[in-house]
Amino acid sequence: MPLPVKARSFLRNLFLSRRVEMDLDEEMHSHLEMLTEENIRAGMPPQEARRSARIELGGIEQVKEQVRERRVGNWLHSVFADCRYGARQLRKNPGFTFVAALTLALGIGANTYIFSVVDALLLRPIKFPDPGRVVALWERVPNAGLDRNELAPANFLDWQAQNHVFDHMAAQDWWDANLGGVDRPEHLHGFLVTPDYFAAVEAQPMLGRAFLPEEGTPGKDHVAMLSYGIWRDHFAADPSVVGRPVLLNGIDYTVVGVMGPDYNYPSGAQIWASLAFSPQSGANRGSHYLHGVAHLGAGISLQQAQAEMSAIGARLAKQYPRTNIGRDVKAMPLIESEVGQERAPLVVLLVAVGLVLAIACANISNLLLARASSRQRETAIRAALGATRRRLIRQWLVESMLLGLLGGGLGVLLAFLCLEVQVIRIPPEFARMIPGWGKIAINTPVLLFTTFISLGTGLVFGFLPALRASRPNVNDSLKEGAPSTGFGRRHRLLRNALIVSEVALSLALLVTAGLMMKSFIRLECVFPGFNPNRLLTMFIALPDAKYTSSEPTANFYERLIERVQNLPGVQGAAVANMLPLGGMNSTSTIRIEGRPEPPAGQEPEANSRSVSASYFRTMQIPILRGREFASEDSAKGRLVVAVNKAFAARFWPGEDPLGKRMRLTGPLRDQPWRTVVAVVGNIQYELNVPAPAEMYFPLRQQARSTMALVVRTSPDPRSLEASVRAQVAALDRDQPVFDIMTMDDLRSVSLIGWRLGGTLMTAFAGFALALAALGLFGVIAYTVKERTHEIALRMALGARPQEVFRLIVGQGMTLALMGLVAGLPLALGMGRAVAGLLYGVSPNDFATFAGVAAILAAAAFAACYIPARRAMRADPWTALRNE
Amino acid sequence: MSAEPTTLLQGTLDLLILKSLVAGEKHGLGVSRRIQQITGGTFVVKPGSLFPALHRMEEEGWISSFWGDSENNRRAKFYRLTKAGQRQLKVETTRWGRISWAIDHALEAS
């Protein structure tokens, strides 16, 4: 059988190589002897016989090399040899190896770091066994520009009943769960989910069971599923917790199961309970607050599902025109739906680190090209001894790939350090909400990626030098005293082209960094419309079971404000259901008195806020017209509203809004008219979006159970955290607070994307600039060395040092200028690509382009300066005497 | 010189080596001289082609080698045909016959 023979040969070649080699050597010599004898027998004199035999054999070493080339497993063997040889070469040139490995370590490290973030956040933010089958469902209202609107309960129930494309469909809603019966009450980020939810997201509990269908009916819905973290931290990881009661919002729930440690959807979820619709809420088509998830049935594609859901949406629009007109259904992969705003900046960063690596490659290519010319002799000797061109190329590539791996290893270390010291830092309250954030790590996929790019970069930067170096001119190189430099014109062109592309790529990166940094600085300077300094904020969610109506809820908050206001160090306190810069919003559709009724589905919308009377004072929002809310604005008093400047300008342009009336509309019934009693200044809910129309309702007339407490303090706001908490506990010892942040925290978190984008881009671009400058320096220094003779001759013939200086600097600056010109379209393209991430600066902002070009030119000049000075000092006599 | 002979030439060389060993075991020079002899001097196999081919064919299992004494009592490495080699010779012969017929046919066409 040929296979075992071949396998045996393979193993023998690999492990008994010494014996195989000796055998071959002996065979060659015996062959030579026999040839010689043959010649002698034919009558040649011994000397002549030997010579002739040698000619016929054609060189023992060459024949041996040809035999080796053909051996089974030769490639493996010779790759080992190449590796050994390459490692020796790298060790022999510690200076080169150090510079190249460091450059690569920075380039590959940056790639590894960004990829680890991309991998966790974009590629695998949520773990599903079969992510393609788990679908997010949204309502879509194209006319209102709403691509992803939450679901109304009645619509969800109809979808669930009428579709044939999903085998499971479920809805979820946010749920503030106050965990009671423990020493210190704690707020849990919970979700209410319909019974099919865990099946829809393909998740199974680690302990216990998922919710049962009958648990989706009112009265049977007090069942809870614990997350792994809560089970571990609050229930001591006790498996017998399943079946036991747990006090949530003052009600006993039965724990039916515990999810495993890997389950992380929805991001940050700590507990789940069953969502049951009462007959009344199940008929609601006007309130949109549910998130839909579904699991595709076997053999159904997403397109088929979308088609059927759209058909159902159209049917419902016809059936319930008042609420559903213009409402379509949108089905999309859940992962895609979850990964939102992080995608664009991360992709930009990934492209940026890719470009940095490309520049690093160009730089090392250049270094290697220079080395290729000084190693010409060595290559020539190898070629003379029978190394084929292919073998020479492979040797160079193996050496480059070793270098790549060395850089990659250091790069992984660097990326690991970046993760350890948390270069990207986000407050845990927010990090929790970003799907996949906790999973960022140097793990197997990241290491595979790094290995791949390390070898890949080795191939890329080694390719050109390998091609050049493997074509030595054996005769010239081996001549005694041949100059060891210079491959001629084409070689120089190649090196120049590499420098030009480095400068071009750097320009693109610097421009992008400049634009993003400028956006960040512009945003930092945006005035939010209130005084954000020394404000402590925290959320309180009062449970419905205990605070059954508006009155006790409002009472609680008013008493809390009073107590907090009396604390030493507190200048003011207030509550509001939404915080500026907090990333949350709530809107309502409205009608203005005396205006014609708009067609269904096209009512104007405005932000709606419930606030205590002290809110404007505490936040220092100016009251432009009218008065503050007061005690007369009670549940029994006249219904009033305060509007912001944008609201007044939009709905009563050129009129006095005071005394005018508006009301909230609903698809089912409209609220009573409210009279405008104040116009207040605009405040920014997001710094990068102009303030929209906004209305404020007094707490007593529109109480909400979940409110944010804001406290203006004289000392550092964090120092008052404990005493403010104590006031909450004094009013209700079972009531937890959560998301405790200062307004400064909120502000910096709201800008985190821009800050990280700007600073990381700047760091990468700075690195790119340094690399390009180094590359230019290398090339110019090399040229000066190459042209020493010519320069000396020029000086001997009367050229002044300044002229020499100008000659050298001129050469470098020409390259830089060509790079700038080549990089311009690239930079314009990059600017356009990041346009969506910019604020207050145009993608082709002249100042940024000019500034960046000036920086690059200055760096290029600096890079040429030293070699040019050296050229100026060239001593004509020494140079010429060497001839 | 070219690193890879065309498949036709390589096939031919294999065929000739196998054929030269049918009469009995031979060392490298013997194989070379035998080929020269049976082809009427048309093919002179240089060591640079011969030895790589011999070693490759040994690894394929078509021939096996052993050290022995030459006709002049010199230590030499001998090659002999294996069972697999005899089978391979048949395969190569058939193949060559087909090629040769095809080429003849092609040349006869006007």
Interface residues (C-beta under 8 A of the other chain):
Chain A: M1 P2 V5 K6 S9 D23 L24 E26 E27 M28 S30 H31 E33 M34 L35 E37 E38 E56 L57 G58 Q62 V63 Q66 V67 E69 R70 R71 V72 T388 R390
Chain B: A3 H27 G28 L29 K46 P47 G48 F51 P52 A53 H55 R56 E58 E59 E60 G61 S70 N72 R74 R75 A76 K77 A84
